[in-house]
Amino acid sequence: MIIGAGFAGLTAARALKRAPVDVLLLDRNNFHLFTPLLYQVATALLDPGEIAHSVRSLLRPLGNAEFRLAEVTGVDLLARTVATGEGAVAYDYLLLAAGSENNYFGIAGLERRALGLKGLDEGLAIRNRILRAFEASRWVTDAARRRALLTFVVVGGGPTGVELAGAFSELVGLVLRKDFRDLDLAEVRILLLEGADRLLAAFEPRLAAAAAGVLRRKGVEIWFQAQVKDLSRGRIRLADGRRLDAGTVVWTAGVRGSQIGRGLGAELGHQGRVRVEPSLQLPGHPEVFVIGDLAGLEEGGAPLPMLIPVAMQEARHAARGVLALIAGRGPAAFRYRDPGIMATVGRNAAVAQLGRVHLAGFPGWLMWLFVHLVNVVSFRSRLIVLVNWAWDYLFYDRPVRLIVRARPDD
Amino acid sequence: MIIGAGFAGLTAARALKRAPVDVLLLDRNNFHLFTPLLYQVATALLDPGEIAHSVRSLLRPLGNAEFRLAEVTGVDLLARTVATGEGAVAYDYLLLAAGSENNYFGIAGLERRALGLKGLDEGLAIRNRILRAFEASRWVTDAARRRALLTFVVVGGGPTGVELAGAFSELVGLVLRKDFRDLDLAEVRILLLEGADRLLAAFEPRLAAAAAGVLRRKGVEIWFQAQVKDLSRGRIRLADGRRLDAGTVVWTAGVRGSQIGRGLGAELGHQGRVRVEPSLQLPGHPEVFVIGDLAGLEEGGAPLPMLIPVAMQEARHAARGVLALIAGRGPAAFRYRDPGIMATVGRNAAVAQLGRVHLAGFPGWLMWLFVHLVNVVSFRSRLIVLVNWAWDYLFYDRPVRLIVRARPDD
């Protein structure tokens, strides 16, 4: 049994394709999400169908894998069953790839009032909120209220925050400016709040500084040493007393392992991630492997980052581990082979750190474009994403700036 | 002022492009919806961005038109103001293009439990409900309950009902069958319920019979003389005593003019549509024109149908009428020039009735394809819709069968 159809879970299912096992994959969504492009849904460049793909169609080529839609609520390690909204399901071997969730650190008002950017539903909510704020601002005659409504705060200077702030400033400066002819761009503020004194902690300082420079040129205000203390209706307060009236606050400054991990009764490490053996097995439960964001494996004293390459490599390793156990052998220790990291800062600019190759600006962006395009899961999506990107690039336009939410259907 | 950014409102704004007037267009959505393809969103073939287009970007080429997002709650004809959620807005001339809404005729349980297919949010709700029903059915061990869950009822044998039932049977037979390998197709029922004794009342009998034949070959059960009496949780009862256990009921059997029309205090005709002068003016209020679905103009004893060509022709006529009034002349009477009607019954089959040309089957479908593709509002959408259609056609696949709803953002 595999819990989670993200990069870890899906890769594990594929790695078991030719193995003499029956795979049951559970997820609360019926789609696999290409998370690196989620910020492009949030900023009205892509539609959900371009970055999400039906799990069932992805499993079609695998003869031994079945999918079930279910919200997993817990794991009974002793009974070897998984509790779901649809009842308990038994497993022989379990690959736990439940991923991570927003961590609001109990900061007052944050969970209720800030928007996260982990799920597709959240990406759509951000898009709706941004567009609705611009629309609502046209009715507001009080300048201070209008400015507050048009103040957008992204909290967290990691890759997600940087990509979102960059794409968002382009949405405003290149597209909404033309849509809202009576808009005074001076009334629009985009802020990126970072708790430390630099962006992109995982990148080398020179690339991080380049990214900050690009963002500033795009009109993004960057506040360092900015710790959010609380968020009330329309107002954000920082630990050092600074305040901001902001209509929209997006939180990208904290994630932690899924709550399924906390319910295991196992030891948790940094960010609520499950401590695992070097083989990725759960201590005391050799039949359970934890992979992806939820696994808190340390290498060289630091936990492996929550990144797609880590998740995919761990998934392949765990799949081999299960087969070793079935064959009566012990699973090997996992070693991560780092392919590098990259983040885009918007049109024409990205930073990429691939081994000794460090790229910023346009070359970094070309690299980013190439890597993401070839990795979009299906050929059809690739084609459509390409059309949308080209459209955006050539015409400075955003195709899908629609405020739309499905009506409740039950 | 124009209320409504549907085909009537948008066409009116465009028709006033070069006129010496200031146009204010109000709508509760920030997008114009290409309604003829909404059933393809409901059946997981197209994404919202492919059939909806930002009103603001559509208005960009018009120098004299402004858009505001607002829910219009009423019109004060004496004060010449429109009441909105954002306050009252004054007008000199009003083009009322508020369209139509679902009419449930007060049938018990229908409004609460059936799904309509008028808005984009409803199209997404149907898609979510259908896909969730298939997913949920995999967990149900009781065969009767599973069959009820997999019974899908479309009420109303007009073009919307016929197109939806046809596309839905293809979604099941060509796509979901492959996604759900353990699905017993005999457990899936698709029913089309029609109150009269034939489908497609607006088409000539031969074409309607051809459409019914195609639907039956696709596995759709058609019930004639089927009047819904009430809908309780999971069960639909007909006036003649027939019953059906059905997990999903989609209502396409009734529309009526928007509630804005009912609030006018003006005389209403059939389907709650506003009675207008031959010039489309509101009796007693020459500065108000009613156009599109909300206008109940009769020609030859019958009201003009709620169709896009009617809406667009009325819009152009009313725009000329406003300019005539400004110039001190009286507006002319409207005359509808019927370009014909068409409806698709699925892959490779449609019926089209264009003057003396009557087409069914594949030729009708080619005509349908051509007319709809050239009419999709933007070149980008046309390109992407074409990619999706070609994909569907060549690979018997549906690209966007995702269950997704935006998270509430406020």
Contacts between the chains, C-beta under 8 A, distances in Angstrom:
chain1	res1	chain2	res2	distance
A	29	B	402	7.9
A	29	B	403	6.8
A	29	B	404	7.6
A	30	B	131	6.3
A	30	B	135	6.1
A	30	B	401	7.5
A	30	B	402	6.6
A	30	B	403	5.0
A	31	B	402	4.6
A	31	B	403	7.4
A	31	B	404	7.1
A	47	B	47	4.2
A	47	B	48	6.5
A	47	B	49	4.0
A	47	B	50	7.5
A	48	B	47	6.5
A	48	B	400	7.3
A	48	B	402	6.1
A	48	B	404	5.4
A	49	B	47	4.0
A	49	B	399	5.8
A	49	B	400	3.5
A	49	B	402	6.5
A	50	B	47	7.5
A	52	B	402	5.1
A	52	B	404	6.9
A	54	B	179	6.9
A	54	B	401	5.0
A	54	B	402	6.5
A	56	B	179	3.9
A	56	B	180	7.1
A	57	B	179	6.2
A	57	B	397	7.1
A	57	B	401	7.7
A	60	B	178	6.4
A	60	B	179	7.2
A	66	B	181	7.7
A	66	B	182	7.6
A	68	B	135	7.6
A	68	B	138	5.8
A	68	B	139	7.0
A	69	B	132	7.6
A	69	B	135	3.8
A	69	B	136	7.5
A	69	B	138	7.7
A	69	B	403	7.8
A	70	B	139	7.5
A	86	B	139	4.2
A	87	B	139	7.3
A	115	B	407	7.9
A	115	B	409	6.4
A	119	B	407	7.3
A	120	B	402	7.8
A	120	B	404	5.3
A	121	B	404	6.4
A	121	B	405	6.1
A	121	B	406	5.7
A	121	B	407	4.0
A	122	B	407	5.4
A	124	B	404	7.3
A	124	B	405	8.0
A	124	B	406	3.5
A	124	B	407	7.1
A	125	B	406	5.1
A	125	B	407	4.2
A	125	B	408	6.9
A	125	B	409	3.9
A	126	B	409	7.2
A	127	B	406	7.8
A	128	B	406	5.7
A	128	B	409	5.0
A	129	B	409	4.2
A	129	B	410	6.9
A	131	B	30	6.3
A	132	B	69	7.6
A	132	B	409	7.5
A	132	B	410	7.9
A	135	B	30	6.1
A	135	B	68	7.6
A	135	B	69	3.8
A	136	B	69	7.5
A	136	B	86	8.0
A	138	B	68	5.9
A	138	B	69	7.7
A	139	B	68	7.0
A	139	B	70	7.5
A	139	B	86	4.2
A	139	B	87	7.3
A	178	B	60	6.4
A	179	B	54	6.9
A	179	B	56	3.8
A	179	B	57	6.2
A	179	B	60	7.2
A	180	B	56	7.1
A	181	B	66	7.8
A	182	B	66	7.6
A	380	B	387	6.9
A	380	B	388	7.7
A	380	B	391	5.2
A	380	B	399	5.7
A	381	B	399	7.8
A	383	B	387	5.8
A	384	B	384	5.6
A	384	B	387	5.9
A	384	B	388	7.8
A	387	B	380	6.9
A	387	B	383	5.8
A	387	B	384	5.9
A	387	B	387	7.3
A	388	B	380	7.7
A	388	B	384	7.8
A	391	B	380	5.2
A	397	B	57	7.1
A	399	B	49	5.8
A	399	B	380	5.6
A	399	B	381	7.8
A	400	B	48	7.3
A	400	B	49	3.5
A	401	B	30	7.5
A	401	B	54	5.0
A	401	B	57	7.7
A	402	B	29	7.9
A	402	B	30	6.6
A	402	B	31	4.5
A	402	B	48	6.0
A	402	B	49	6.5
A	402	B	52	5.1
A	402	B	54	6.5
A	402	B	120	7.8
A	403	B	29	6.8
A	403	B	30	5.0
A	403	B	31	7.4
A	403	B	69	7.8
A	404	B	29	7.6
A	404	B	31	7.1
A	404	B	48	5.3
A	404	B	52	6.9
A	404	B	120	5.3
A	404	B	121	6.5
A	404	B	124	7.3
A	404	B	406	7.3
A	405	B	121	6.1
A	405	B	124	7.9
A	405	B	405	6.5
A	405	B	406	4.2
A	405	B	408	7.9
A	406	B	121	5.7
A	406	B	124	3.5
A	406	B	125	5.0
A	406	B	127	7.8
A	406	B	128	5.7
A	406	B	404	7.3
A	406	B	405	4.2
A	406	B	406	7.1
A	407	B	115	7.8
A	407	B	119	7.3
A	407	B	121	4.0
A	407	B	122	5.4
A	407	B	124	7.1
A	407	B	125	4.2
A	408	B	125	7.0
A	408	B	405	7.8
A	409	B	115	6.3
A	409	B	125	3.9
A	409	B	126	7.2
A	409	B	128	5.0
A	409	B	129	4.1
A	409	B	132	7.6
A	410	B	129	6.9
A	410	B	132	7.9
